[in-house]
Amino acid sequence: MAGREGSSWPSTNYAAADLPRVRVRLAALLAALDLYLLYAAYVMDVVLFALRVARTTYLKKIAVEPSDITPTISLGITIDQFGRD
């Protein structure tokens, strides 16, 4: 490997002292990723709640008989719960 002497190839020989710093950086990156996933789940929950309210309002507007509203909304909520699980 005489041709690689003095070349700009990065060294992959990490010292044992560098490994704890690499692990700490990786843990910080994963913690930040978890936080972003939590933010995304919160936003999706708010959007789905707004859609549920809009669906209920629209159903009340188009229902032929008021007695059909409660069972239809109950079925919609049940289907939403199965979709979350």
C-alpha positions in Angstrom: 0.0 0.0 0.0 2.8 2.3 -0.8 0.6 4.3 -3.2 -1.7 5.5 -0.4 1.0 7.1 1.7 0.4 10.8 1.9 -3.0 10.5 0.2 -6.1 12.2 1.4 -8.0 9.0 2.2 -9.8 9.3 5.6 -8.6 7.0 8.3 -11.1 4.5 9.6 -9.0 3.5 12.5 -10.8 5.1 15.4 -9.1 5.2 18.7 -10.9 3.6 21.6 -11.3 7.1 23.2 -13.4 8.3 20.2 -16.1 5.6 20.5 -17.9 7.1 23.6 -18.2 10.5 21.7 -19.6 8.7 18.7 -22.2 6.9 20.9 -23.2 10.2 22.5 -23.7 11.9 19.2 -25.7 9.0 17.9 -27.9 9.0 21.1 -28.5 12.8 20.6 -29.5 12.3 17.0 -31.9 9.5 17.9 -33.4 11.7 20.7 -34.0 14.5 18.2 -35.6 12.1 15.8 -37.9 10.9 18.5 -38.9 14.4 19.3 -39.7 15.1 15.6 -41.8 12.0 15.5 -43.7 13.1 18.5 -44.4 16.5 16.9 -45.6 14.8 13.8 -47.9 12.5 15.8 -49.4 15.5 17.6 -50.1 17.4 14.3 -51.7 14.3 12.8 -53.9 13.9 15.9 -55.1 17.5 15.7 -55.8 17.2 11.9 -57.8 14.0 12.5 -59.8 15.6 15.2 -60.6 18.5 12.9 -61.7 16.1 10.2 -63.9 14.3 12.7 -65.6 17.5 13.7 -66.1 18.5 10.0 -67.5 15.1 9.2 -70.0 15.3 12.1 -71.1 18.7 11.0 -71.5 17.7 7.4 -73.5 14.6 8.5 -75.9 16.7 10.5 -76.4 18.9 7.5 -77.2 16.1 5.0 -79.1 13.7 7.3 -82.6 12.9 6.2 -83.7 11.8 9.7 -82.1 13.0 12.9 -82.3 9.5 14.3 -79.7 8.3 11.8 -77.0 10.7 13.0 -76.0 9.0 16.3 -75.5 5.4 14.9 -73.6 6.8 11.9 -71.3 8.9 14.0 -70.7 5.9 16.4 -69.8 3.7 13.5 -67.4 6.4 12.2 -65.7 6.7 15.6 -65.3 2.9 15.8 -63.7 2.7 12.4 -61.3 5.5 13.3 -60.3 3.7 16.5 -59.6 0.5 14.5 -57.5 2.6 12.1 -55.4 3.9 15.0 -54.6 0.4 16.4 
